[in-house]
């Protein structure tokens, strides 16, 4: 005859958590002991009731939680490493552009003459090409290319169609932005090689508008429009000298905060979207993104500059780095 | 861990893990996020000895870490949401059943929140099928104490729920 069973033992017995030999002894006791039999009945009721109460916490009925699509290893890595990689891309892009531009400036100084239109275009194209290659190398082992990626890359590199707008904010779009600039550089090169008179004249205007010298970027006009690819232009505006620096800084900070908030929201949306089926491929026709503006303060000239156009912020940043190389199409 | 292992792990445990976390947190989206992070960490493991216990332990720790950061804010929001659901007037579109379920959910949430943390976690894990050894491993308890923990948790949960339910019915009757 064993003592009366405690609650813990009864629940463990009902949950099948006691060894077989011990379970038989408990079962024999319950069959003989009315008090323990009642305790077991009560425990059964508690187990059933607690299960029922807990099931009320489910937003959906039990076992009906829709199972998400299993993200691939690459997608998980992508999600986790996305932010770090974006920073890496930006750093790599900055370094390569600076190196490319510096090499050009050094070459100009060694020659003692202002470079021809063709040579500067070639430098820009080479610099951008090197950047594009480095980005592809960086991206390669981390994220497996999607089935459409090679086609997109070919389209971008061959400059026959603009990059898909749906991927503007993705890493792929960053490559697309670089490709667009590369396209512009190639276009300049072809214009120059073909001896287009208007192009040469505009090249002179562009060279006069901005001179990259030891003292930095100096603007000679208030507004300049540049064509970054066929039908897409960006406008560079030189604000009045330190008109309201404080106000501008506040605006930039507010924009940064907004961008950060937007990015966090987007990350959450992306996490949720990770379990959804992949979106349909983007329509073949391109739709330009909304007008975006980037502003920066040129510390040497003490001027605020802004660049706006129907490009993503990342694309505008890329264009900003290559402003002196782009073809100016209009001046107001 | 290779892709095949990961896929098997995900297909086997994603549903119970999300349900456990949803019951624990009262927020389905948050539960999904924590579950994703849990599987992400599993991916980095070369192998898992007791995978279910490991997953639930990691998910529990993630919730605990997160909860430390903004416990008050999230609890406040959860309570607000629960109260809003509980007190929201019935619209024509919502049937009586839906409203009743919302009230039961709010009561259940309060009853679960009234449990001690260890009791609550043990009970929620048991509801997802973890055996006593797995619960003990996930929570760092002895196997012998799990029966007592569960019996206490179940009794207290039911008593809390029934007392609140009775009080609510009396309040509605007035």
Interface residues (C-beta under 8 A of the other chain):
Chain A: X6 X7 X8 X9 X10 X11 X12 X15 X17 X43 X46 X47 X49 X50 X51 X53 X54 X56 X57 X58 X59 X62 X63 X65 X67 X68 X70 X71 X72 X73 X76 X79 X80 X268 X271 X272 X274 X275
Chain B: X3 X6 X7 X10 X11 X14 X15 X18 X19 X22 X23 X26 X28 X29 X32 X33 X36 X39 X40 X43 X101 X104 X105 X107 X108 X109 X111 X112 X123 X124 X126 X127 X131 X132 X143 X145 X146 X147 X148 X149 X150 X151 X152 X153 X154 X155 X157 X158 X161
